[in-house]
């Protein structure tokens, strides 16, 4: 095994058995195959098999499964093994393993870069070494992901005030970033958000309110930090005032969520209706309102909201239409959704694929699977690999998995993972693995990167 090859396969999910199919193999009773593939360089099989063994109190065997991967020096293997050790209550061994990997790596990239450093620091902090974690991260304060990790470990180290000072030094007086790319290093608007987190944690709530009020935008990953702060501290009047002016509708959503949690559904509905008139993202607000209404079995009202949006000039975007048709289907009215789509098609004179595919599960819900398949084949884009995947889904959901496989096989190697999943369902394990493990040219040299980043900087 080679670390670069493992990294490439895991990062791209190509030429390997992806984790969702490993889970399917185990669910269908193919544990022996997972074990065999774990010994043949299949990382996701090895990781899941090690977890299975650990759950059976066979920790020694679990670690033996991962040893060949660790021997490559691949940081993901080191981090995952350390994580298992920690789960088993062996925190000191987890730290020793991770520390050895960081020390033996020949380059920063081989350690996994900043994300591995953040992971290691959090491991230290969780196991009583928060001071060391803080000291490890402090020199890297200008890296956003490491600054976030430093804030996370500061509390356990009793060094919130020190962390606050580091962040405050990166907020120039009077400076306002007009985009996430305005400044190098830890941008002031990100530093403000992190400093606000520390101050709130210190029960100095007025300071984060003032800090966040200086930012042009306080939303990150679809959540508004100032709105969440108001909600956590039950400052509902301030949240209402803020929701009236926040243009993205995130504050209005937080206010509506808070009201719904308190049982004031009508109040939440009113918030969304008012916000839809002022928000620059009217469609998003309408969708949130419709979903709120549907959660409380007011499907007719939810459909009315989405119909008004979709029937407006330029309103029939694919994601809006999808929400509308899903509401119809959830209420047991797929035929009404089809009638609306037919009317839209008549008005436009054609039906692009972005809207056409929405009708397929609706036809299936009406017992018209074969008709949906034939209609797809007649569509201008009906012979594409993405159309084949939709057809295969219809057939598989109707219990016709063999037919779904025949459809997808015509387009192989496109839709590889989907096809392999159906082959596994049919018990054709060797065929599925042969499809997944086809040989690719050697990957280009790339920096080692984390596979998933839950909280990107922008």
RAMOFEN-V595536 format. One line per field, one symbol per residue. ss: DSSP state (h for helix, s for strand, l for the rest). phi: phi as a letter, one per 40 degrees, with the letter a starting at -180 (. if undefined). psi: psi as a letter, one per 40 degrees, with the letter a starting at -180 (. if undefined). A space follows every 10 residues. Layout:
ss->???
phi->???
psi->???
This chain:
ss->llhhhhhhhh hhllllllhh hhhhhhhlll hhhhhhhhll llhhhhhhhh hhhhhlllhh hhhhhhhhhh llllhhhhhh hhhhhhhlll hhhhhhhhhh hhhhllllhh hlhhhhhhhh hhhhhhlllh hhhhhhhhll lllhhhhhhh hhhhhhhllh hhhhhhhhll llllllllll lllllllhhh hhhhhhhhhh hlllhhhhhh hhllllllss llsshhhhhh hhlllhhhhh hhhhhllllh hhhhhhhhhh hlllhhhhhh hhhhhhhhll lhhhhhhhhh hhhhhlllhh hhhhhhhhhh hllllllhhh hhhhhhhhhh lllhhhhhhh hhhhhhhhll llhhhhhhhh hhhhhlllhh hhhhhhhhll llllhhhhhh hhhhhhhlll hhhhhhhhhl lllllhhhhh hhhhhlllhh hhhhhhllll llllllllll llllllll
phi->.bcccdcccc ccfbfaccdc ccccdcccgb cccccccccb gccccccccc ccccccgbcc ccccccdccc ccgccccccc ccccdcdcgb cccccccccc ccccccadcc cggccccccc cccdccbgbc cccccccdcb dccdcccccc cccccccgbd cccccccccb bccgcbccac bcbcgcddcc cccccccccc ccgbcccccc ccccccbbca fgbbcccccd ccbfcccccc ccccbcccgc cccccccccc dcgccccccc dccccccbcc bdcccccccc ccccdbfbcc cccccccccc ccdgcccdcc cccdcccdcc cgbccccccc ccccccccga bcddbdcccc ccccccgbcc cccccccccd bcbccccccc cccdccccgb cdcccccccc bdccfdcccc ccccdcgccc ccccccbccb cdcccbccbc cbbcbccb
psi->ihdddddddd defifihidd dddddddeff ddddddddef ehdddddddd ddddeeffdd dddddedddd eeehdddddd dddddddeff dddddddddd dddeheiddd eeaddddddd dddddefefd ddddddddef dehddddddd ddedddeffd ddddddddee gihehhheie ediiahiddd dddddddddd defgdddddd ddeeidheih feihdddddd ddefgddddd ddddeheeed dddddddddd deegdddddd ddddddddie gddddddddd dddddffgdd dddddddddd eiheefiddd dddddddddd effddddddd ddddddddei hidddddded dddddeffdd dddddddeid eeeidddddd dddddddeeg ddddddddde eieifddddd dddddeegdd ddddddfihi ihiihiihii dhhdgie.
